[in-house]
């Protein structure tokens, strides 16, 4: 059975909110990009990375290179 447009939009918003919640919960420690991609493996990698980059441009997250990976950390702007 194929998802309706409304169901796809809802699923899209749900994983975005879940991403925000995960980043907020991790606090200053942040979350590794590889771990985030594994966690959201049901979503296309390009969409997950695109969403993170969008959050970065909006100053809602910070991105740090660490040990051959990137760490993503929420800022207080993510709550707005």
Secondary structure, DSSP 8 states (H G I E B T S, - for coil): ----HHHHHHHHHHHHHHHHHHHHHHGGG-EEHHHHHHHTTTS-HHHHHHHHHHHHHTTSEEEEEETTEEEEEE-GGGG-
